[in-house]
Amino acid sequence: MIKIGQLQFPDPPVVLAPMEDVSDPPFRIICRQMGADMVYSEFISSDGLIRNASKSLIKLDIFPEERPVAIQVFGHDEKSMLEAVEMIEKANPEIIDINFGCPVKKIVRKGAGAAFLLKQDEMVRITGMIVKKTSKPVTVKTRLGWDSQSIDIVNLCEKLQDSGVAAIALHARTAVQVYSGHADWSWFLKIKENQRFKIPLIGNGDIKSPFDAEKMIKEYYVDGVMIGRAAIGNPFIFREISTYLKEGKILSRPDLAERVEVCRKHFTQSATWKGERQAIMEMRKHYKPYFKGIEGCKELKIRLMEATNSDEIHIILDQMKNKYKH
């Protein structure tokens, strides 16, 4: 078992990454049902929380069937982040995670997310204050460094450990890379070779298959794997990775009937939670990967993308299920 604070997880845990407009409760529930051992929330603005902004407050929603959950917060200063942590604690997640890795320009310009890679002493200091503020285990998600010339991740991970964090999730790209190029997994090994580093290291970046997960674990010694973009429209990846790691079995891809029903459930739960209009817009990023590899359904996928109401979406999903074969 892997321990994060006092929480125990299967060894190795397979985790859903925090992704804006993706890692919401409806999708988290589906990923848990598909085998994810833990799920992370979308990132939540500390400023938004303390202003009681509805867009931030709704992200505190947690449903019983998705636990264990880590709620992720980002901010640019200690005051707002500490106040936000108090509010997050009341939502009772299993873990509070700090986002020190988001490379999106509008976040970085505010001095938040990956901007802290340019002010690592402040990152460590604020982390220590948050650890002392809450009774929940605190984790950090970050990147290798701001750019390839400024990577000091081995020392940073040790300092974060010493500040009291219970685990670190590391995306093995720099902030400047955003999602370009390749994740450099060699840094996982360098971190694990540091004998002072004892807490779990969760690897993230370019895990697209069970074989990728196995390689990261066996060759780079991460304690768990975090799946991000490869899970969009593909929650089945958690079942595939978990089964392969635990049993050595390679599962076949889900058939069309299962894909349709999981997609339908995803949309229905999303519409119930956030409203039909927003669910229709946000589900569009999922449709193409949900039905990837299904021959002859291009026209129906286009219609799904253009659908404007729930009835239309359910009709198209029924047509897809009845007409096309995998």
C-alpha positions in Angstrom: 0.0 0.0 0.0 1.0 3.6 -0.6 0.3 6.1 2.2 -0.5 9.8 1.6 -0.8 11.2 5.1 -2.9 8.5 6.9 -4.7 7.5 3.7 -3.8 4.2 2.1 -4.0 3.5 -1.6 -3.3 0.4 -3.8 0.4 0.2 -4.9 0.7 1.8 -7.3 -2.3 4.2 -7.3 -3.7 5.3 -10.7 -5.0 8.9 -10.3 -7.1 11.3 -12.4 -5.2 14.6 -12.9 -6.8 18.0 -12.2 -8.0 19.5 -15.4 -10.0 22.7 -15.9 -13.5 22.0 -17.3 -12.8 18.3 -17.3 -12.2 17.0 -13.7 -15.6 17.9 -12.5 -17.8 15.6 -10.2 -19.6 13.8 -13.0 -16.4 12.9 -14.8 -14.7 12.1 -11.5 -17.5 9.7 -10.6 -17.1 7.9 -13.9 -13.3 7.7 -13.6 -13.7 6.2 -10.1 -16.1 3.6 -11.4 -13.7 2.8 -14.1 -10.9 2.1 -11.7 -9.2 5.4 -10.7 -7.9 5.1 -7.2 -8.1 8.8 -6.5 -9.4 11.8 -8.4 -8.4 15.5 -8.3 -10.7 18.4 -8.8 -10.5 21.2 -11.3 -8.2 23.9 -10.0 -10.0 26.5 -7.8 -9.0 30.1 -7.6 -8.3 31.2 -4.0 -9.4 34.7 -4.9 -12.6 33.4 -6.4 -13.3 31.3 -3.2 -12.9 34.2 -0.8 -15.0 36.4 -3.0 -17.7 33.7 -2.9 -17.7 33.6 -6.7 -20.2 31.0 -7.8 -17.8 29.5 -10.4 -15.3 28.7 -7.7 -17.8 27.7 -4.9 -19.4 25.0 -7.1 -16.1 23.3 -7.5 -16.2 22.5 -3.8 -19.0 20.0 -4.5 -18.0 16.4 -3.7 -20.3 13.3 -4.0 -19.8 10.2 -1.9 -19.2 7.9 -4.9 -16.2 9.8 -6.1 -14.1 9.7 -2.9 -11.2 9.8 -2.2 -10.9 13.3 -3.7 -8.2 15.9 -3.7 -9.4 19.5 -4.1 -6.8 21.7 -5.8 -6.3 25.4 -5.1 -4.2 28.0 -6.9 -3.4 31.5 -5.9 -0.7 34.2 -6.0 -0.4 35.2 -2.3 -0.4 33.6 1.1 -3.3 35.5 2.5 -5.9 34.4 -0.1 -4.6 30.9 -0.2 -4.7 30.4 3.5 -8.3 31.8 3.6 -9.2 29.5 0.7 -7.8 26.5 2.5 -10.2 27.1 5.4 -13.1 27.1 3.0 -11.8 23.9 1.2 -11.4 22.1 4.5 -15.1 22.6 5.2 -15.9 20.7 2.0 -14.1 17.8 3.6 -11.9 16.5 0.8 -9.5 13.7 1.7 -6.5 15.8 0.4 -5.8 19.5 -0.3 -3.5 20.0 -3.3 -1.7 23.1 -4.3 -1.3 24.0 -7.9 2.3 25.2 -8.6 2.4 24.0 -12.1 -0.3 25.4 -14.4 1.5 27.0 -17.3 -1.5 28.9 -18.8 -0.6 32.5 -19.4 -3.6 34.1 -17.7 -2.7 32.2 -14.5 1.0 32.8 -14.7 0.5 36.5 -15.3 -1.3 36.7 -12.0 1.8 35.2 -10.3 0.0 31.9 -9.7 0.5 28.3 -10.9 3.8 27.8 -12.6 4.9 31.3 -11.8 6.0 30.0 -8.5 8.7 28.0 -10.3 10.4 31.5 -10.6 10.0 32.1 -6.9 10.6 28.7 -5.3 11.5 30.0 -1.8 8.1 31.6 -1.7 6.5 28.3 -3.0 8.1 26.4 -0.1 7.2 29.0 2.5 3.5 29.2 1.5 3.3 25.4 1.3 4.6 25.1 4.9 2.0 27.7 6.0 -0.8 25.7 4.4 0.4 22.5 5.9 0.2 24.1 9.4 -3.2 25.6 8.6 -5.1 22.4 7.8 -5.5 19.0 9.4 -5.8 17.5 5.9 -2.9 15.9 4.1 -1.4 18.5 1.7 0.1 17.6 -1.7 1.7 19.7 -4.4 1.4 19.4 -8.2 4.2 21.1 -10.1 6.6 20.9 -13.1 10.3 20.4 -13.6 11.1 24.1 -13.6 10.3 27.3 -15.5 12.5 26.3 -18.4 15.2 23.8 -19.2 18.0 26.1 -17.9 16.4 26.6 -14.4 15.5 23.0 -13.4 16.2 22.3 -9.8 13.5 19.9 -9.1 15.5 17.4 -7.0 16.2 20.1 -4.4 12.7 21.6 -4.7 11.0 18.2 -4.0 13.2 17.7 -1.0 12.3 21.2 0.3 8.6 20.6 -0.3 8.9 17.4 1.6 10.6 19.2 4.5 7.8 21.8 4.5 5.4 19.0 5.4 3.7 17.9 2.1 2.4 14.3 2.1 3.1 13.6 -1.6 4.2 15.4 -4.8 2.6 15.0 -8.3 5.1 16.0 -11.0 4.4 16.8 -14.6 7.8 16.1 -16.3 7.7 19.1 -18.5 8.8 22.7 -17.9 6.4 25.6 -17.7 7.7 27.0 -21.0 7.0 23.7 -22.8 3.3 23.8 -21.8 2.3 20.5 -23.5 4.8 20.6 -26.4 7.7 18.2 -26.9 8.0 15.2 -24.6 7.9 14.8 -20.9 11.4 14.0 -19.5 10.8 11.1 -17.2 14.5 10.8 -16.3 13.9 13.5 -13.6 11.7 11.0 -11.7 14.6 8.7 -11.3 16.9 11.5 -10.2 14.4 12.5 -7.5 14.0 9.0 -6.3 17.7 8.5 -6.1 17.9 11.3 -3.5 18.0 9.2 -0.3 16.5 12.1 1.7 13.3 12.0 -0.4 10.8 9.7 1.3 7.3 10.8 0.4 5.3 9.3 -2.6 6.1 10.7 -6.0 3.3 10.6 -8.5 4.4 10.7 -12.1 2.5 12.7 -14.8 3.0 13.5 -18.4 2.7 11.4 -21.6 1.0 8.4 -20.0 -1.2 7.2 -22.8 -1.4 3.4 -22.3 -0.9 0.7 -19.7 2.5 0.1 -21.1 3.5 3.7 -20.5 2.3 3.4 -16.9 4.3 0.2 -16.4 7.4 1.8 -17.8 7.2 4.9 -15.6 6.7 2.7 -12.5 9.3 0.0 -13.2 12.0 2.0 -14.9 11.6 5.4 -13.2 10.4 4.3 -9.8 7.4 6.6 -9.4 5.0 5.5 -6.6 1.9 6.2 -8.6 0.8 7.5 -12.0 -1.5 10.4 -12.8 -3.5 10.4 -16.0 -4.5 13.7 -17.6 -5.3 14.4 -21.2 -5.4 10.7 -22.1 -8.5 10.3 -19.9 -10.5 13.0 -21.7 -13.4 11.1 -23.3 -11.6 7.9 -22.3 -12.3 7.0 -18.7 -11.7 3.4 -19.7 -8.0 4.0 -19.5 -8.1 3.7 -15.7 -9.6 0.2 -16.0 -7.1 -0.8 -18.6 -4.1 0.5 -16.6 -5.2 -0.8 -13.3 -6.0 -4.3 -14.7 -2.6 -4.5 -16.5 -0.6 -3.3 -13.5 -2.4 -5.6 -11.0 -3.1 -8.7 -13.1 -0.9 -8.4 -16.2 -4.0 -8.6 -18.4 -4.4 -6.5 -21.5 -8.1 -5.6 -21.9 -9.7 -5.0 -25.2 -11.0 -1.6 -25.9 -14.7 -1.1 -24.9 -17.3 -1.9 -27.5 -19.5 0.7 -29.0 -22.5 -0.1 -26.7 -20.4 0.5 -23.6 -18.9 3.7 -25.0 -22.4 5.1 -25.8 -23.8 4.3 -22.4 -20.8 5.7 -20.5 -20.9 8.8 -22.7 -24.7 9.1 -22.1 -24.2 8.7 -18.3 -21.4 11.4 -18.4 -23.6 13.8 -20.2 -26.7 13.2 -18.1 -24.8 13.6 -14.8 -23.1 16.7 -16.2 -26.4 18.3 -17.2 -27.9 17.5 -13.8 -25.0 19.1 -12.0 -24.1 22.2 -14.0 -27.1 22.7 -16.3 -27.9 21.5 -19.8 -26.4 24.4 -21.7 -23.0 24.3 -20.0 -22.9 20.5 -20.1 -23.6 20.6 -23.9 -20.6 22.9 -24.4 -18.2 21.1 -22.1 -19.0 17.6 -23.3 -17.9 18.5 -26.9 -14.2 17.9 -26.0 -15.1 14.4 -25.0 -17.1 13.1 -28.0 -14.2 12.5 -30.4 -12.1 10.4 -28.0 -15.2 8.6 -26.7 -15.8 7.2 -30.2 -12.2 7.1 -31.5 -11.7 4.2 -33.8 -15.4 3.6 -34.5 -15.7 3.3 -38.3 -18.3 5.3 -40.2 -19.6 7.5 -37.4 -18.0 10.7 -38.5 -21.3 12.3 -39.4 -22.9 11.4 -36.1 -19.9 12.8 -34.2 -20.3 16.0 -36.0 -24.0 16.1 -35.1 -23.1 15.5 -31.5 -20.8 18.5 -31.6 -23.5 20.6 -33.1 -26.4 19.4 -30.8 -28.1 22.1 -28.8 -30.3 20.2 -26.4 -30.4 17.0 -24.4 -33.1 15.2 -26.5 -31.0 15.7 -29.6 -27.9 14.2 -27.9 -29.8 11.2 -26.7 -31.3 10.5 -30.1 -27.9 10.7 -31.8 -26.4 8.4 -29.2 -29.2 5.9 -29.8 -28.6 6.1 -33.5 -24.9 5.5 -33.0 -25.5 2.5 -30.8 -28.1 0.9 -33.2 -26.5 1.7 -36.5 -22.7 1.3 -36.2 -20.5 -1.6 -35.2 -17.1 -1.5 -33.7 
